[in-house]
Amino acid sequence: KVTADGLADTAALARMTPGLTPAEIANIVNKAASSAAEAGAASVTSDHVLRAIETQLLGGEISPVKDLLTQGTRVRLAYHEAGHAMIGHWTGAGLVERVTIEPRGQALGVTYMTRGSEDPLYKQNELVSRLAMMLGGREAELMVLDSVSSGASDDLKRASELAIEMVGSLGFSETFGLLSVGGIPKELLGPDIQAAVLKEARTLLEQAQATCRTLLKAQRARLDALAQALLASEVLQGDALKAILGDAGAAAAPAVARVRADAALEMACVRRS
């Protein structure tokens, strides 16, 4: 019932709204229509819908804090989100649909990544890639600006939770093998087991960090281009975003494998030293 321009990538919209109820999707469409009407547009465009999705998922309109951001903070946000997007794209963590440095809710910027399917199962290499993607923003800040900010705190929290789950519950552990820490009786779950879980989880995070650093260094020109494009337009999506990210398909797989091998070798050298 809503007049649309017919140019929206409906597959991308579907990937960005998994798990939403019909009522929530109706609210998004109504919000997109009202935004188009307020802007005097003849029809609802993809941008109207995407902004309505952001409002739904992030809990609000563009925050007034946007007017308080210094140029230095905007640069940091641009590189942070560019880092997430670059690492997510080049490690195959998912499809990078949209990147924005417009603050909404508690988020000062967002990189929207989706999976190619709604398969409830995650393979080990996908979770390893997601670990790296979570750390990509912080590592981009550190590489370009020589410092990190408090903006990475939630990324570190989620990455730590995932690494601990991979080691303790999912069977992706060299230390515990087939043993699930979650299945150990509490009376047997002593400090030594807890310390072993945390040690191996930290190793996973350090390997992900090494992957980030190697990839960001190799793709520095694309990282800079993406950050500059975000500073200019604040939102990137579609063909413009894909052109900057580059082709990380089958042809890039050997390069990514080499990056991971180099990162693993770097970690081994660090441990020996």
PLY file of the C-alpha trace (Angstrom):
ply
format ascii 1.0
element vertex 273
property float x
property float y
property float z
element edge 272
property int vertex1
property int vertex2
end_header
0.00 0.00 0.00
3.05 2.28 0.22
4.28 3.92 -2.97
7.92 2.95 -3.43
10.42 3.74 -6.18
11.05 0.03 -6.78
14.83 0.37 -6.51
15.32 -1.10 -3.04
17.45 -4.22 -2.67
14.79 -6.32 -0.99
17.20 -9.19 -0.36
19.49 -6.85 1.58
16.52 -5.45 3.53
15.50 -9.00 4.43
19.02 -9.87 5.58
19.09 -6.79 7.81
15.81 -7.60 9.58
16.01 -11.23 10.71
13.78 -12.16 13.62
11.59 -9.07 13.46
7.86 -9.60 13.88
5.35 -8.58 11.18
4.26 -5.72 13.46
7.85 -4.46 13.75
8.31 -4.63 9.99
5.02 -2.74 9.54
6.31 -0.06 11.90
9.49 0.23 9.82
7.50 0.63 6.59
5.19 3.22 8.20
8.20 5.14 9.54
9.82 5.09 6.10
6.59 6.39 4.54
6.24 9.21 7.08
9.89 10.21 6.59
9.36 10.33 2.82
6.22 12.44 3.28
8.01 14.86 5.62
10.79 15.26 3.05
8.28 15.89 0.26
9.44 12.81 -1.67
7.19 11.37 -4.35
7.86 7.79 -3.19
9.60 5.79 -0.51
13.23 5.07 -1.36
15.68 2.48 -0.07
17.32 5.15 2.08
14.01 5.93 3.82
13.57 2.24 4.65
17.17 1.76 5.81
16.97 4.77 8.10
13.71 3.42 9.51
15.44 0.08 10.15
18.21 1.91 12.01
15.64 3.73 14.12
13.97 0.41 14.98
17.15 -1.54 15.73
19.12 1.18 17.51
16.28 2.66 19.50
15.89 6.17 18.21
16.44 8.90 15.67
19.81 10.50 14.99
21.10 11.64 18.37
21.60 15.35 19.19
25.10 14.33 20.30
26.00 14.48 16.60
26.27 18.27 16.86
28.70 17.93 19.77
31.21 15.67 18.01
34.55 17.30 17.26
36.25 16.69 13.94
38.84 14.57 15.73
36.09 12.35 17.15
34.45 12.06 13.72
37.76 10.93 12.24
38.14 8.34 14.99
34.59 7.06 14.45
35.14 6.86 10.69
38.29 4.76 11.07
36.65 2.63 13.77
33.69 1.68 11.60
35.91 1.36 8.53
38.04 -1.11 10.49
35.03 -3.24 11.38
33.85 -3.22 7.77
37.24 -4.02 6.25
37.98 -6.91 8.61
34.46 -8.32 8.38
34.59 -8.18 4.59
38.10 -9.55 4.07
37.83 -12.39 6.60
34.43 -13.48 5.29
32.64 -12.81 8.58
29.56 -11.71 6.66
28.14 -9.31 4.08
28.81 -5.65 4.87
25.50 -4.01 3.97
25.83 -0.47 5.30
28.27 1.62 7.34
27.32 4.82 9.15
28.84 7.28 11.59
25.50 8.90 12.39
24.94 8.43 16.15
21.69 6.75 17.17
20.70 5.56 20.63
23.86 4.51 22.46
25.75 3.84 19.22
27.99 6.53 17.73
28.43 4.51 14.55
27.34 1.16 13.15
28.59 -1.39 10.63
25.73 -3.58 9.47
26.84 -7.10 8.64
24.56 -9.94 7.65
24.91 -13.63 6.88
24.14 -15.16 3.52
21.53 -17.42 5.14
19.54 -17.85 8.34
21.30 -21.12 9.15
21.32 -21.36 12.96
24.66 -23.18 12.94
27.99 -21.34 12.99
31.15 -23.02 11.73
34.41 -22.52 13.61
36.04 -20.43 10.88
33.02 -18.10 10.80
33.29 -17.47 14.54
37.05 -16.90 14.23
36.30 -14.29 11.54
33.67 -12.67 13.75
36.20 -12.38 16.56
38.53 -10.48 14.24
35.68 -8.30 12.96
34.75 -7.29 16.51
38.33 -6.16 17.13
38.73 -4.46 13.75
37.49 -1.05 14.88
39.85 -0.83 17.84
42.82 -2.01 15.77
42.09 0.54 13.04
42.05 3.32 15.64
45.34 2.10 17.07
47.05 1.75 13.70
45.99 5.11 12.28
45.68 7.31 15.38
48.25 5.62 17.65
45.69 5.32 20.45
42.39 3.66 21.32
39.21 5.04 22.85
36.43 3.94 25.16
34.27 3.37 22.07
35.72 -0.13 21.77
34.56 -1.28 25.22
31.43 -3.06 23.98
33.40 -4.67 21.15
35.89 -6.08 23.67
33.09 -7.33 25.91
31.33 -9.19 23.10
34.57 -10.58 21.70
35.62 -11.85 25.14
32.23 -13.50 25.66
32.47 -15.22 22.27
36.05 -16.41 22.82
35.16 -17.88 26.23
32.12 -19.64 24.74
34.21 -21.06 21.89
36.71 -22.50 24.37
34.40 -23.56 27.17
31.21 -24.67 25.42
31.55 -25.13 21.68
34.42 -27.60 21.57
36.79 -25.26 19.71
39.52 -25.79 22.28
42.97 -27.31 22.05
43.24 -27.53 25.83
39.94 -29.25 26.63
39.28 -31.13 23.40
35.84 -32.74 23.59
35.32 -31.68 27.18
32.70 -28.97 27.68
33.39 -26.80 30.70
29.64 -26.28 30.98
29.24 -29.99 31.65
31.72 -30.10 34.52
30.12 -30.23 38.00
30.67 -27.02 39.91
32.57 -28.82 42.65
35.17 -29.86 40.05
35.37 -26.49 38.37
38.40 -25.19 40.24
40.64 -22.17 39.67
42.99 -24.16 37.43
40.22 -24.94 34.92
38.97 -21.36 35.00
42.49 -20.07 34.41
42.95 -22.49 31.49
39.72 -21.29 29.84
40.71 -17.65 30.19
44.23 -18.33 28.91
43.04 -20.05 25.75
40.28 -17.47 25.19
42.93 -14.77 25.41
45.03 -16.65 22.86
42.07 -16.66 20.45
41.67 -12.90 20.93
45.37 -12.30 20.36
45.28 -14.37 17.17
42.28 -12.34 15.99
44.16 -9.15 16.83
47.16 -10.30 14.81
44.90 -11.07 11.85
43.40 -7.57 12.09
46.80 -5.90 12.13
48.11 -7.86 9.15
44.97 -7.31 7.06
44.61 -3.61 7.90
48.23 -3.00 7.02
47.79 -4.82 3.71
44.54 -2.97 2.93
45.55 0.44 4.32
44.65 2.30 1.12
41.11 0.89 1.17
40.80 1.63 4.90
41.74 5.28 4.31
39.38 5.55 1.34
36.48 4.12 3.33
37.11 6.42 6.30
37.33 9.49 4.05
34.11 8.51 2.27
32.36 8.17 5.65
33.59 11.59 6.73
32.21 13.06 3.51
28.80 11.38 3.43
28.38 9.77 6.90
26.59 6.77 5.35
27.84 4.26 2.77
25.97 1.35 1.20
25.41 -0.49 -2.05
27.77 -0.22 -5.00
29.74 2.69 -3.53
30.57 0.64 -0.45
31.37 -2.51 -2.45
33.74 -0.60 -4.72
35.83 0.59 -1.78
35.83 -2.74 0.06
37.05 -4.60 -3.01
36.63 -8.21 -4.08
37.06 -10.63 -1.18
35.61 -13.60 -3.05
37.28 -16.81 -4.09
40.24 -14.98 -5.62
40.99 -13.36 -2.28
40.72 -16.56 -0.23
44.39 -17.56 -0.64
45.49 -14.08 0.45
43.30 -14.24 3.57
44.67 -17.71 4.34
48.20 -16.30 4.11
47.23 -13.46 6.44
45.97 -15.94 9.03
49.08 -18.07 8.64
51.28 -15.00 9.07
49.28 -13.97 12.13
49.64 -17.44 13.66
53.39 -17.37 13.00
53.63 -13.93 14.59
51.83 -15.20 17.71
54.14 -18.21 17.91
57.18 -15.94 17.74
55.76 -13.72 20.47
55.20 -16.72 22.76
58.73 -18.03 22.18
60.24 -14.64 22.95
0 1
1 2
2 3
3 4
4 5
5 6
6 7
7 8
8 9
9 10
10 11
11 12
12 13
13 14
14 15
15 16
16 17
17 18
18 19
19 20
20 21
21 22
22 23
23 24
24 25
25 26
26 27
27 28
28 29
29 30
30 31
31 32
32 33
33 34
34 35
35 36
36 37
37 38
38 39
39 40
40 41
41 42
42 43
43 44
44 45
45 46
46 47
47 48
48 49
49 50
50 51
51 52
52 53
53 54
54 55
55 56
56 57
57 58
58 59
59 60
60 61
61 62
62 63
63 64
64 65
65 66
66 67
67 68
68 69
69 70
70 71
71 72
72 73
73 74
74 75
75 76
76 77
77 78
78 79
79 80
80 81
81 82
82 83
83 84
84 85
85 86
86 87
87 88
88 89
89 90
90 91
91 92
92 93
93 94
94 95
95 96
96 97
97 98
98 99
99 100
100 101
101 102
102 103
103 104
104 105
105 106
106 107
107 108
108 109
109 110
110 111
111 112
112 113
113 114
114 115
115 116
116 117
117 118
118 119
119 120
120 121
121 122
122 123
123 124
124 125
125 126
126 127
127 128
128 129
129 130
130 131
131 132
132 133
133 134
134 135
135 136
136 137
137 138
138 139
139 140
140 141
141 142
142 143
143 144
144 145
145 146
146 147
147 148
148 149
149 150
150 151
151 152
152 153
153 154
154 155
155 156
156 157
157 158
158 159
159 160
160 161
161 162
162 163
163 164
164 165
165 166
166 167
167 168
168 169
169 170
170 171
171 172
172 173
173 174
174 175
175 176
176 177
177 178
178 179
179 180
180 181
181 182
182 183
183 184
184 185
185 186
186 187
187 188
188 189
189 190
190 191
191 192
192 193
193 194
194 195
195 196
196 197
197 198
198 199
199 200
200 201
201 202
202 203
203 204
204 205
205 206
206 207
207 208
208 209
209 210
210 211
211 212
212 213
213 214
214 215
215 216
216 217
217 218
218 219
219 220
220 221
221 222
222 223
223 224
224 225
225 226
226 227
227 228
228 229
229 230
230 231
231 232
232 233
233 234
234 235
235 236
236 237
237 238
238 239
239 240
240 241
241 242
242 243
243 244
244 245
245 246
246 247
247 248
248 249
249 250
250 251
251 252
252 253
253 254
254 255
255 256
256 257
257 258
258 259
259 260
260 261
261 262
262 263
263 264
264 265
265 266
266 267
267 268
268 269
269 270
270 271
271 272
